[in-house]
């Protein structure tokens, strides 16, 4: 005589053999909140980069157009050797514009100084007239304020002259610094620009690497 199987056992058997898939384990809240720290694999090694011990990017100190580049990749260079030259045409135009602006500022300053002398003279006349009772005190006060306004305008004109003088000096420095030279003995590794290209201030034109041994750079996780 066969005995019937319990209903609970039959249900467990159906779940286990139903679709052949295993149920995903349920993680407790403590297991979800606590991330697992995996130790680094020592056998994986490190990624490194071999770089030159000494390198420099030759770049202009101002924006301009490259007139000529005197070296090519692979060339040996020495300290002080000319690497590139910047176009002087735009620099000369900059200098002429700065000189013109300086001349206008100086003329405005001279006019302001004349206005100050005239305003002071009128203020003195009005003050004397007010003291003698010929003119009112309000007129004398207005003349005195006009003299102060003329003095302030003269100070602004002087500041403009100083600013334009600085622009002229900057333009002259650009003419002096239009030749770019090597700062140490080495080899031309790369050339980033060609003659005729417009480069911004600090944009590299040529990269020079030193003749010393290479260095290995790597990061440790």
DOMI-550505 format. One record per residue: x, y, z of N, C-alpha, C, CB in turn. Coordinates in Angstrom, 2 decimals. Glycine has a CB too. Example, Ala and Ser with C-alpha at 12.3 -4.5 7.8 and 13.67 -1.06 7.14 Angstrom:
# residues 2
{{13.19 -5.69 7.80} {12.30 -4.50 7.80} {13.20 -3.30 7.80} {11.31 -4.47 9.05}}
{{12.85 -2.25 7.08} {13.67 -1.06 7.14} {12.90 0.03 7.87} {14.08 -0.60 5.72}}
***
This chain:
# residues 221
{{0.85 -1.19 0.00} {0.00 0.00 0.00} {0.88 1.24 0.00} {-0.96 0.01 1.22}}
{{0.61 2.19 -0.94} {1.44 3.41 -1.06} {0.86 4.49 -0.17} {1.50 3.91 -2.54}}
{{1.79 5.19 0.53} {1.38 6.28 1.41} {1.49 7.60 0.66} {2.24 6.31 2.70}}
{{0.52 8.49 0.70} {0.61 9.80 0.00} {1.69 10.68 0.61} {-0.74 10.55 0.05}}
{{2.36 11.42 -0.28} {3.41 12.32 0.19} {2.80 13.57 0.80} {4.36 12.71 -0.97}}
{{3.44 14.15 1.77} {2.92 15.38 2.38} {2.84 16.49 1.35} {3.79 15.81 3.58}}
{{1.85 17.36 1.52} {1.67 18.47 0.58} {2.84 19.43 0.58} {0.40 19.24 0.90}}
{{3.46 19.66 1.75} {4.61 20.58 1.82} {5.78 20.07 1.04} {5.04 20.81 3.26}}
{{6.04 18.76 1.13} {7.15 18.18 0.39} {6.91 18.26 -1.09} {7.38 16.74 0.80}}
{{5.64 18.03 -1.54} {5.31 18.11 -2.96} {5.51 19.52 -3.50} {3.88 17.66 -3.20}}
{{5.11 20.53 -2.72} {5.29 21.92 -3.14} {6.76 22.28 -3.25} {4.60 22.86 -2.16}}
{{7.59 21.82 -2.33} {9.04 22.08 -2.39} {9.64 21.44 -3.61} {9.73 21.56 -1.13}}
{{9.19 20.24 -3.98} {9.71 19.55 -5.15} {9.34 20.29 -6.43} {9.19 18.12 -5.19}}
{{8.12 20.82 -6.51} {7.70 21.55 -7.69} {8.49 22.84 -7.86} {6.22 21.86 -7.62}}
{{8.76 23.54 -6.77} {9.54 24.80 -6.85} {10.95 24.52 -7.29} {9.55 25.52 -5.50}}
{{11.54 23.42 -6.79} {12.93 23.10 -7.11} {13.09 22.67 -8.55} {13.45 22.02 -6.20}}
{{12.08 22.01 -9.14} {12.21 21.47 -10.47} {11.39 22.22 -11.50} {11.81 20.03 -10.47}}
{{10.78 23.35 -11.12} {9.85 24.03 -12.02} {10.52 24.55 -13.27} {9.19 25.15 -11.31}}
{{11.46 25.55 -13.17} {12.07 26.15 -14.36} {13.56 25.98 -14.42} {11.75 27.61 -14.43}}
{{14.16 25.33 -13.45} {15.60 25.08 -13.47} {16.43 26.26 -13.08} {16.01 24.63 -14.81}}
{{15.83 27.37 -12.69} {16.58 28.56 -12.31} {16.67 28.66 -10.80} {15.93 29.84 -12.89}}
{{17.83 29.09 -10.33} {18.04 29.25 -8.89} {17.65 30.65 -8.48} {19.52 28.95 -8.50}}
{{17.00 30.79 -7.38} {16.59 32.11 -6.87} {17.81 32.88 -6.40} {15.57 31.96 -5.72}}
{{17.81 34.20 -6.69} {18.94 35.04 -6.26} {18.94 35.16 -4.76} {18.87 36.43 -6.91}}
{{20.11 35.14 -4.13} {20.16 35.26 -2.68} {19.71 36.64 -2.24} {21.58 34.98 -2.16}}
{{19.07 36.69 -1.14} {18.57 37.94 -0.57} {19.59 38.48 0.42} {17.19 37.74 0.11}}
{{20.09 39.73 0.18} {21.08 40.32 1.06} {20.40 41.06 2.18} {22.01 41.26 0.28}}
{{20.95 40.95 3.34} {20.44 41.70 4.48} {20.84 43.16 4.36} {20.95 41.10 5.81}}
{{20.18 44.02 5.10} {20.49 45.46 5.05} {21.92 45.74 5.44} {19.55 46.23 5.96}}
{{22.45 45.03 6.38} {23.82 45.26 6.83} {24.81 44.93 5.72} {24.14 44.42 8.07}}
{{24.50 43.90 4.89} {25.39 43.53 3.80} {25.35 44.54 2.67} {25.03 42.15 3.27}}
{{24.20 45.17 2.41} {24.09 46.18 1.37} {24.81 47.46 1.76} {22.64 46.48 1.07}}
{{24.69 47.84 3.03} {25.29 49.11 3.49} {26.79 49.03 3.61} {24.70 49.51 4.81}}
{{27.36 47.84 3.82} {28.79 47.69 4.03} {29.46 47.26 2.73} {29.08 46.69 5.15}}
{{30.17 48.18 1.96} {30.85 47.76 0.74} {32.05 46.88 1.04} {31.30 48.96 -0.07}}
{{32.31 45.94 0.14} {33.44 45.05 0.32} {34.70 45.68 -0.25} {33.18 43.70 -0.34}}
{{35.78 45.63 0.49} {37.08 46.15 0.06} {37.87 45.02 -0.56} {37.85 46.79 1.24}}
{{38.23 45.21 -1.83} {38.98 44.17 -2.54} {40.45 44.54 -2.52} {38.47 44.00 -4.00}}
{{41.27 43.65 -2.07} {42.72 43.90 -2.01} {43.28 43.96 -3.42} {43.44 42.81 -1.19}}
{{44.23 44.88 -3.68} {44.81 44.98 -5.03} {45.58 43.73 -5.39} {45.72 46.20 -5.13}}
{{45.56 43.43 -6.66} {46.26 42.26 -7.16} {47.72 42.63 -7.41} {45.60 41.72 -8.46}}
{{48.61 42.09 -6.64} {50.02 42.43 -6.77} {50.60 41.97 -8.09} {50.81 41.83 -5.64}}
{{50.00 40.93 -8.68} {50.54 40.39 -9.93} {50.20 41.27 -11.12} {50.01 38.99 -10.18}}
{{49.24 42.24 -10.93} {48.85 43.08 -12.06} {49.93 44.08 -12.43} {47.57 43.82 -11.75}}
{{50.80 44.48 -11.50} {51.87 45.42 -11.77} {51.36 46.85 -11.83} {52.55 45.08 -13.07}}
{{52.20 47.79 -12.31} {51.88 49.20 -12.39} {52.06 49.69 -13.81} {52.74 50.01 -11.42}}
{{51.34 50.75 -14.17} {51.46 51.37 -15.48} {52.40 52.57 -15.36} {50.06 51.80 -16.05}}
{{53.43 52.62 -16.14} {54.40 53.70 -16.07} {54.60 54.37 -17.42} {55.72 53.19 -15.56}}
{{55.21 55.56 -17.37} {55.50 56.33 -18.58} {56.96 56.73 -18.55} {54.58 57.58 -18.69}}
{{57.66 56.50 -19.62} {59.06 56.91 -19.74} {59.09 58.30 -20.36} {59.88 55.89 -20.59}}
{{59.64 59.27 -19.64} {59.68 60.65 -20.10} {61.11 61.17 -20.01} {58.73 61.54 -19.26}}
{{61.34 62.25 -20.76} {62.67 62.86 -20.74} {62.92 63.52 -19.39} {62.81 63.90 -21.88}}
{{64.16 63.48 -18.95} {64.50 64.08 -17.66} {64.38 65.60 -17.71} {65.91 63.69 -17.24}}
{{64.56 66.19 -18.87} {64.49 67.65 -19.02} {63.82 67.96 -20.35} {65.92 68.30 -18.94}}
{{62.77 68.77 -20.31} {62.07 69.16 -21.54} {61.46 70.53 -21.35} {60.97 68.12 -21.91}}
{{61.28 71.25 -22.44} {60.70 72.58 -22.40} {59.97 72.84 -23.71} {61.80 73.67 -22.15}}
{{58.85 73.55 -23.61} {58.10 73.98 -24.79} {58.46 75.42 -25.10} {56.57 73.83 -24.58}}
{{59.00 75.65 -26.27} {59.34 77.00 -26.70} {58.07 77.69 -27.16} {60.42 76.99 -27.85}}
{{57.69 78.79 -26.49} {56.43 79.47 -26.77} {56.63 80.98 -26.67} {55.32 79.00 -25.79}}
{{55.87 81.75 -27.44} {55.98 83.21 -27.36} {55.31 83.75 -26.11} {55.37 83.87 -28.60}}
{{55.73 84.92 -25.67} {55.15 85.57 -24.50} {54.00 86.49 -24.87} {56.21 86.34 -23.75}}
{{53.62 86.49 -26.14} {52.52 87.33 -26.60} {51.92 86.69 -27.85} {53.02 88.80 -26.89}}
{{50.70 87.09 -28.18} {50.05 86.55 -29.38} {50.64 87.17 -30.64} {48.54 86.80 -29.34}}
{{50.81 86.35 -31.66} {51.38 86.86 -32.91} {51.39 85.79 -33.99} {52.78 87.37 -32.67}}
{{52.04 86.13 -35.09} {52.14 85.24 -36.24} {53.59 84.74 -36.35} {51.70 85.97 -37.55}}
{{53.75 83.45 -36.60} {55.09 82.87 -36.73} {55.65 83.22 -38.10} {55.05 81.32 -36.54}}
{{56.81 83.86 -38.11} {57.46 84.21 -39.37} {58.33 83.06 -39.89} {58.31 85.46 -39.20}}
{{59.05 82.38 -39.00} {59.94 81.30 -39.43} {60.22 80.39 -38.25} {61.26 81.86 -40.01}}
{{60.45 79.10 -38.57} {60.89 78.10 -37.60} {62.19 77.52 -38.12} {59.80 76.98 -37.36}}
{{63.25 77.64 -37.34} {64.59 77.30 -37.81} {65.01 75.86 -37.55} {65.57 78.21 -37.16}}
{{64.18 75.05 -36.92} {64.58 73.69 -36.58} {63.49 72.71 -37.02} {64.85 73.54 -35.07}}
{{63.89 71.42 -37.07} {62.97 70.34 -37.40} {63.09 69.26 -36.33} {63.27 69.76 -38.80}}
{{62.08 68.39 -36.20} {62.19 67.31 -35.23} {63.42 66.45 -35.48} {60.93 66.43 -35.26}}
{{64.14 66.17 -34.41} {65.37 65.39 -34.50} {66.63 66.23 -34.54} {65.33 64.53 -35.69}}
{{66.52 67.54 -34.77} {67.71 68.40 -34.82} {68.29 68.58 -33.42} {67.37 69.77 -35.44}}
{{69.61 68.64 -33.35} {70.31 68.97 -32.12} {70.42 70.49 -32.00} {71.73 68.30 -32.08}}
{{70.14 71.01 -30.81} {70.20 72.45 -30.59} {71.08 72.73 -29.38} {68.78 73.05 -30.39}}
{{71.62 73.93 -29.36} {72.47 74.37 -28.25} {71.84 75.58 -27.58} {73.91 74.70 -28.75}}
{{72.33 75.89 -26.41} {71.79 77.01 -25.64} {71.96 78.32 -26.40} {72.47 77.11 -24.28}}
{{70.89 79.07 -26.54} {70.94 80.35 -27.25} {70.67 80.25 -28.73} {72.24 80.97 -27.04}}
{{70.53 79.04 -29.27} {70.26 78.90 -30.70} {68.85 79.39 -31.03} {70.44 77.42 -31.15}}
{{68.70 80.06 -32.16} {67.40 80.58 -32.58} {66.51 79.42 -33.00} {67.56 81.61 -33.75}}
{{65.34 79.34 -32.39} {64.39 78.28 -32.69} {63.31 78.77 -33.65} {63.75 77.76 -31.40}}
{{62.75 79.94 -33.38} {61.67 80.48 -34.21} {61.70 82.00 -34.12} {60.28 79.93 -33.76}}
{{61.06 82.64 -35.09} {60.96 84.10 -35.12} {59.50 84.48 -35.36} {61.88 84.71 -36.23}}
{{59.06 85.49 -34.64} {57.70 85.98 -34.80} {57.68 87.12 -35.81} {57.13 86.45 -33.45}}
{{56.55 87.28 -36.50} {56.40 88.31 -37.52} {56.40 89.69 -36.86} {55.10 88.09 -38.33}}
{{57.22 90.60 -37.37} {57.34 91.94 -36.80} {56.30 92.92 -37.36} {58.72 92.49 -37.04}}
{{55.60 92.55 -38.39} {54.66 93.49 -39.00} {53.56 93.88 -38.02} {54.04 92.89 -40.25}}
{{52.94 92.90 -37.40} {51.89 93.20 -36.44} {52.44 93.93 -35.22} {51.18 91.92 -36.01}}
{{53.68 93.62 -34.86} {54.29 94.29 -33.70} {54.55 95.77 -34.00} {55.61 93.60 -33.31}}
{{55.00 96.06 -35.22} {55.23 97.46 -35.59} {53.91 98.24 -35.62} {55.93 97.54 -36.97}}
{{52.86 97.60 -36.10} {51.56 98.26 -36.09} {51.09 98.52 -34.66} {50.52 97.40 -36.85}}
{{51.34 97.56 -33.79} {50.98 97.74 -32.39} {51.75 98.90 -31.77} {51.24 96.45 -31.60}}
{{53.04 99.00 -32.10} {53.85 100.08 -31.56} {53.39 101.43 -32.08} {55.32 99.86 -31.90}}
{{53.06 101.52 -33.36} {52.58 102.79 -33.92} {51.26 103.21 -33.27} {52.40 102.67 -35.44}}
{{50.37 102.26 -33.08} {49.10 102.58 -32.43} {49.31 103.04 -30.99} {48.16 101.37 -32.45}}
{{50.24 102.39 -30.30} {50.52 102.79 -28.91} {51.16 104.17 -28.86} {51.45 101.76 -28.24}}
{{52.05 104.49 -29.81} {52.66 105.82 -29.84} {51.60 106.89 -30.11} {53.76 105.89 -30.91}}
{{50.66 106.60 -31.00} {49.61 107.58 -31.30} {48.71 107.81 -30.09} {48.77 107.10 -32.49}}
{{48.36 106.74 -29.41} {47.53 106.89 -28.22} {48.26 107.65 -27.13} {47.10 105.52 -27.70}}
{{49.57 107.43 -27.01} {50.35 108.16 -26.02} {50.39 109.65 -26.35} {51.77 107.60 -25.93}}
{{50.56 109.98 -27.64} {50.58 111.39 -28.03} {49.26 112.08 -27.72} {50.89 111.51 -29.51}}
{{48.14 111.39 -27.97} {46.84 111.97 -27.67} {46.67 112.16 -26.16} {45.71 111.09 -28.22}}
{{47.12 111.21 -25.38} {47.01 111.34 -23.92} {47.87 112.49 -23.39} {47.42 110.03 -23.24}}
{{49.05 112.66 -23.96} {49.91 113.77 -23.53} {49.30 115.12 -23.90} {51.31 113.63 -24.16}}
{{48.68 115.21 -25.06} {48.02 116.46 -25.45} {46.85 116.77 -24.52} {47.53 116.38 -26.91}}
{{46.08 115.72 -24.16} {44.97 115.92 -23.23} {45.47 116.36 -21.86} {44.15 114.64 -23.10}}
{{46.61 115.86 -21.45} {47.17 116.27 -20.16} {47.60 117.73 -20.19} {48.35 115.38 -19.79}}
{{48.23 118.17 -21.28} {48.63 119.57 -21.38} {47.41 120.49 -21.36} {49.45 119.81 -22.66}}
{{46.35 120.09 -22.06} {45.13 120.88 -22.05} {44.53 120.94 -20.64} {44.11 120.31 -23.04}}
{{44.56 119.81 -19.94} {44.03 119.78 -18.57} {44.84 120.67 -17.64} {44.02 118.34 -18.04}}
{{46.15 120.73 -17.84} {46.98 121.60 -17.01} {46.66 123.08 -17.26} {48.47 121.33 -17.26}}
{{46.39 123.41 -18.54} {46.00 124.79 -18.86} {44.66 125.13 -18.21} {45.93 125.00 -20.38}}
{{43.73 124.17 -18.25} {42.43 124.39 -17.63} {42.56 124.60 -16.12} {41.50 123.21 -17.92}}
{{43.48 123.91 -15.51} {43.69 124.09 -14.07} {44.19 125.50 -13.77} {44.70 123.05 -13.54}}
{{45.13 125.97 -14.53} {45.64 127.34 -14.31} {44.54 128.38 -14.50} {46.82 127.64 -15.26}}
{{43.73 128.18 -15.53} {42.65 129.14 -15.78} {41.61 129.10 -14.66} {41.98 128.86 -17.14}}
{{41.25 127.89 -14.21} {40.26 127.77 -13.14} {40.78 128.35 -11.83} {39.88 126.31 -12.93}}
{{42.04 128.16 -11.54} {42.61 128.75 -10.32} {42.63 130.28 -10.39} {44.02 128.22 -10.09}}
{{42.95 130.82 -11.57} {42.96 132.27 -11.72} {41.57 132.86 -11.50} {43.48 132.66 -13.10}}
{{40.54 132.22 -12.08} {39.18 132.70 -11.90} {38.73 132.57 -10.45} {38.24 131.94 -12.82}}
{{39.13 131.47 -9.80} {38.75 131.30 -8.40} {39.37 132.38 -7.53} {39.18 129.92 -7.90}}
{{40.62 132.74 -7.85} {41.27 133.81 -7.07} {40.58 135.15 -7.29} {42.76 133.91 -7.43}}
{{40.19 135.46 -8.52} {39.50 136.72 -8.82} {38.13 136.78 -8.12} {39.32 136.89 -10.33}}
{{37.41 135.70 -8.16} {36.09 135.68 -7.53} {36.20 135.77 -6.01} {35.33 134.42 -7.93}}
{{37.21 135.14 -5.45} {37.40 135.23 -4.00} {37.75 136.66 -3.59} {38.51 134.26 -3.54}}
{{38.57 137.34 -4.39} {38.92 138.74 -4.09} {37.69 139.64 -4.25} {40.06 139.22 -5.02}}
{{36.89 139.36 -5.28} {35.68 140.18 -5.48} {34.68 139.97 -4.36} {35.02 139.85 -6.83}}
{{34.56 138.71 -3.89} {33.64 138.46 -2.78} {34.13 139.12 -1.51} {33.47 136.96 -2.56}}
{{35.44 139.16 -1.30} {35.98 139.81 -0.10} {35.74 141.31 -0.11} {37.47 139.53 0.03}}
{{35.73 141.91 -1.30} {35.51 143.35 -1.41} {34.02 143.70 -1.50} {36.24 143.91 -2.62}}
{{33.18 142.70 -1.54} {31.75 142.94 -1.63} {31.25 143.22 -3.02} {31.38 144.06 -0.75}}
{{32.12 143.04 -4.03} {31.71 143.29 -5.40} {30.87 142.14 -5.94} {32.95 143.51 -6.29}}
{{31.19 140.92 -5.54} {30.49 139.72 -6.01} {30.01 138.93 -4.81} {31.41 138.84 -6.93}}
{{29.08 138.03 -5.06} {28.53 137.22 -3.97} {29.49 136.09 -3.63} {27.15 136.66 -4.35}}
{{29.32 135.59 -2.41} {30.17 134.49 -1.96} {29.86 133.21 -2.71} {30.00 134.26 -0.46}}
{{28.62 133.02 -3.16} {28.25 131.81 -3.89} {29.00 131.71 -5.22} {26.74 131.78 -4.14}}
{{29.20 132.85 -5.85} {29.97 132.84 -7.11} {31.41 132.44 -6.84} {29.91 134.22 -7.79}}
{{31.97 132.93 -5.75} {33.34 132.57 -5.39} {33.46 131.08 -5.07} {33.82 133.40 -4.20}}
{{32.45 130.55 -4.37} {32.47 129.13 -4.04} {32.37 128.27 -5.31} {31.32 128.79 -3.08}}
{{31.55 128.69 -6.25} {31.42 127.95 -7.50} {32.73 127.95 -8.29} {30.31 128.53 -8.35}}
{{33.42 129.08 -8.29} {34.71 129.17 -8.98} {35.74 128.26 -8.31} {35.21 130.62 -9.01}}
{{35.68 128.20 -6.99} {36.62 127.33 -6.27} {36.35 125.86 -6.60} {36.52 127.56 -4.74}}
{{35.09 125.45 -6.67} {34.75 124.07 -7.03} {35.14 123.76 -8.48} {33.24 123.83 -6.84}}
{{35.01 124.74 -9.36} {35.43 124.53 -10.75} {36.93 124.28 -10.84} {35.04 125.74 -11.61}}
{{37.69 124.96 -10.00} {39.14 124.74 -9.98} {39.46 123.33 -9.51} {39.83 125.76 -9.07}}
{{38.70 122.83 -8.52} {38.95 121.47 -8.04} {38.59 120.44 -9.11} {38.15 121.20 -6.75}}
{{37.49 120.70 -9.84} {37.13 119.77 -10.92} {38.20 119.76 -12.01} {35.77 120.15 -11.53}}
{{38.79 120.89 -12.30} {39.86 120.95 -13.29} {41.10 120.18 -12.82} {40.23 122.41 -13.60}}
{{41.38 120.27 -11.54} {42.53 119.53 -10.99} {42.29 118.03 -11.08} {42.79 119.94 -9.53}}
{{41.05 117.59 -10.80} {40.75 116.16 -10.91} {40.87 115.68 -12.35} {39.33 115.87 -10.38}}
{{40.41 116.50 -13.29} {40.54 116.13 -14.71} {42.01 116.02 -15.11} {39.83 117.15 -15.60}}
{{42.84 116.90 -14.57} {44.28 116.84 -14.87} {44.90 115.56 -14.32} {44.99 118.08 -14.29}}
{{44.44 115.13 -13.14} {44.96 113.89 -12.58} {44.56 112.68 -13.43} {44.45 113.71 -11.14}}
{{43.33 112.68 -13.92} {42.91 111.59 -14.80} {43.72 111.59 -16.09} {41.41 111.72 -15.13}}
{{44.00 112.78 -16.61} {44.81 112.86 -17.83} {46.22 112.33 -17.58} {44.87 114.31 -18.34}}
{{46.76 112.61 -16.41} {48.08 112.07 -16.08} {48.09 110.55 -15.98} {48.57 112.66 -14.77}}
{{46.99 109.99 -15.44} {46.88 108.53 -15.36} {46.80 107.91 -16.75} {45.65 108.13 -14.52}}
{{46.10 108.57 -17.66} {46.02 108.06 -19.02} {47.39 108.07 -19.69} {45.03 108.89 -19.83}}
{{48.17 109.10 -19.42} {49.53 109.15 -19.99} {50.36 107.99 -19.48} {50.21 110.50 -19.65}}
{{50.26 107.70 -18.18} {51.02 106.59 -17.61} {50.59 105.26 -18.23} {50.84 106.54 -16.09}}
{{49.28 105.08 -18.43} {48.79 103.83 -19.01} {49.26 103.66 -20.45} {47.25 103.78 -18.95}}
{{49.18 104.72 -21.24} {49.61 104.63 -22.63} {51.13 104.46 -22.73} {49.18 105.88 -23.41}}
{{51.86 105.02 -21.80} {53.32 104.80 -21.78} {53.64 103.33 -21.54} {53.99 105.68 -20.70}}
{{52.84 102.71 -20.67} {53.03 101.28 -20.42} {52.74 100.46 -21.67} {52.14 100.80 -19.27}}
{{51.71 100.87 -22.43} {51.40 100.16 -23.68} {52.54 100.29 -24.69} {50.09 100.70 -24.29}}
{{53.13 101.45 -24.75} {54.26 101.65 -25.67} {55.43 100.76 -25.27} {54.69 103.12 -25.68}}
{{55.71 100.68 -23.98} {56.82 99.85 -23.52} {56.55 98.38 -23.81} {57.06 100.06 -22.02}}
{{55.30 97.96 -23.65} {54.94 96.56 -23.96} {55.15 96.26 -25.44} {53.48 96.28 -23.56}}
{{54.75 97.19 -26.30} {54.94 96.99 -27.74} {56.42 96.92 -28.09} {54.26 98.12 -28.53}}
{{57.23 97.72 -27.44} {58.68 97.67 -27.69} {59.27 96.36 -27.20} {59.38 98.85 -27.02}}
{{58.77 95.86 -26.07} {59.25 94.56 -25.57} {58.90 93.44 -26.54} {58.65 94.26 -24.20}}
{{57.74 93.53 -27.16} {57.36 92.52 -28.14} {58.34 92.50 -29.32} {55.93 92.77 -28.65}}
{{58.77 93.67 -29.75} {59.75 93.71 -30.84} {61.07 93.09 -30.42} {59.98 95.16 -31.29}}
{{61.43 93.28 -29.16} {62.69 92.72 -28.66} {62.60 91.21 -28.50} {63.07 93.37 -27.33}}
{{61.41 90.72 -28.11} {61.25 89.29 -27.82} {60.70 88.51 -29.01} {60.33 89.11 -26.63}}
{{60.84 89.01 -30.20} {60.27 88.31 -31.35} {61.10 87.10 -31.76} {60.14 89.25 -32.52}}
{{62.31 86.96 -31.22} {63.17 85.82 -31.52} {63.14 84.86 -30.34} {64.64 86.28 -31.83}}
{{62.77 83.61 -30.59} {62.69 82.58 -29.55} {63.93 81.70 -29.65} {61.38 81.74 -29.69}}
{{64.59 81.49 -28.51} {65.84 80.75 -28.48} {65.76 79.56 -27.53} {67.00 81.67 -28.08}}
{{66.66 78.60 -27.73} {66.74 77.43 -26.86} {67.35 77.82 -25.52} {67.55 76.30 -27.53}}
{{66.82 77.26 -24.45} {67.32 77.58 -23.11} {68.34 76.57 -22.60} {66.16 77.66 -22.13}}
{{68.50 75.44 -23.31} {69.52 74.45 -22.93} {69.83 73.57 -24.13} {69.05 73.59 -21.71}}
{{70.92 72.82 -24.03} {71.29 71.89 -25.09} {70.31 70.71 -25.10} {72.75 71.39 -24.91}}
{{69.90 70.31 -26.30} {68.97 69.19 -26.37} {68.64 68.82 -27.80} {67.70 69.52 -25.63}}
{{67.51 68.15 -27.95} {67.04 67.67 -29.24} {65.60 68.10 -29.45} {67.17 66.12 -29.34}}
{{65.29 68.50 -30.66} {63.91 68.89 -30.98} {63.06 67.62 -31.05} {63.84 69.69 -32.33}}
{{62.09 67.51 -30.15} {61.24 66.31 -30.11} {60.00 66.47 -30.97} {60.85 66.00 -28.67}}
{{59.37 67.65 -30.93} {58.12 67.86 -31.66} {58.05 69.29 -32.15} {56.89 67.52 -30.78}}
{{57.31 69.48 -33.23} {57.00 70.81 -33.74} {55.49 70.92 -33.87} {57.71 71.10 -35.11}}
{{54.90 71.85 -33.11} {53.45 71.95 -33.02} {52.85 72.90 -34.05} {53.05 72.39 -31.64}}
{{53.61 73.86 -34.55} {53.08 74.88 -35.45} {53.97 74.99 -36.68} {52.96 76.25 -34.73}}
{{53.43 75.66 -37.70} {54.15 75.93 -38.93} {54.24 77.43 -39.16} {53.47 75.23 -40.13}}
{{55.18 77.89 -39.97} {55.27 79.32 -40.27} {53.97 79.84 -40.88} {56.43 79.60 -41.22}}
{{53.58 81.03 -40.47} {52.33 81.63 -40.94} {51.16 81.42 -40.01} {51.99 81.08 -42.26}}
{{51.31 80.52 -39.03} {50.22 80.26 -38.09} {50.18 81.34 -37.02} {50.38 78.87 -37.45}}
{{48.99 81.64 -36.57} {48.80 82.59 -35.47} {48.76 81.81 -34.16} {47.50 83.44 -35.66}}
{{49.57 82.19 -33.21} {49.65 81.48 -31.94} {49.28 82.44 -30.81} {51.07 80.88 -31.71}}
{{48.67 81.88 -29.78} {48.31 82.67 -28.61} {49.50 82.76 -27.67} {47.09 82.06 -27.89}}
{{49.38 83.62 -26.71} {50.43 83.77 -25.70} {50.62 82.46 -24.94} {50.09 84.92 -24.72}}
{{51.86 81.97 -24.90} {52.17 80.73 -24.19} {51.89 79.46 -24.95} {51.41 80.70 -22.94}}
{{51.37 79.55 -26.18} {51.10 78.34 -26.97} {52.42 77.75 -27.47} {50.15 78.66 -28.17}}
{{52.69 76.46 -27.27} {53.98 75.89 -27.67} {54.14 75.83 -29.18} {54.14 74.49 -27.09}}
{{55.36 76.10 -29.61} {55.71 75.99 -31.03} {56.61 74.78 -31.27} {56.41 77.28 -31.52}}
{{57.59 74.62 -30.41} {58.55 73.51 -30.53} {58.80 72.96 -29.13} {59.89 73.98 -31.21}}
{{58.98 71.65 -29.03} {59.36 71.02 -27.77} {60.79 70.50 -27.87} {58.39 69.86 -27.39}}
{{61.60 70.86 -26.88} {63.00 70.43 -26.83} {63.19 69.56 -25.60} {63.97 71.66 -26.81}}
{{63.84 68.42 -25.77} {64.14 67.53 -24.66} {65.65 67.53 -24.44} {63.62 66.08 -24.92}}
{{66.04 67.36 -23.17} {67.45 67.36 -22.83} {68.14 66.09 -23.27} {67.62 67.54 -21.35}}
{{69.45 66.11 -23.18} {70.25 64.98 -23.62} {70.54 64.00 -22.49} {71.54 65.46 -24.22}}
{{69.96 64.23 -21.31} {70.17 63.32 -20.19} {69.36 62.04 -20.35} {69.82 64.00 -18.89}}
{{69.55 61.10 -19.41} {68.84 59.84 -19.45} {67.36 60.02 -19.18} {69.44 58.87 -18.46}}
{{66.53 59.07 -19.64} {65.08 59.17 -19.41} {64.72 58.84 -17.97} {64.33 58.23 -20.36}}
{{63.53 59.22 -17.59} {63.00 58.93 -16.26} {61.71 58.13 -16.39} {62.75 60.23 -15.46}}
{{61.45 57.26 -15.43} {60.23 56.46 -15.40} {59.27 57.06 -14.38} {60.53 54.96 -15.07}}
{{58.06 57.37 -14.83} {57.03 57.91 -13.96} {55.87 56.90 -13.91} {56.55 59.32 -14.46}}
{{55.44 56.57 -12.70} {54.30 55.68 -12.55} {53.53 56.07 -11.30} {54.76 54.19 -12.47}}
{{52.27 55.65 -11.28} {51.39 55.96 -10.16} {51.16 54.71 -9.32} {50.03 56.54 -10.66}}
{{51.17 54.88 -8.01} {50.93 53.78 -7.09} {49.50 53.88 -6.58} {51.95 53.80 -5.91}}
{{48.66 52.90 -6.82} {47.26 52.99 -6.35} {47.18 52.90 -4.82} {46.40 51.87 -6.97}}
***
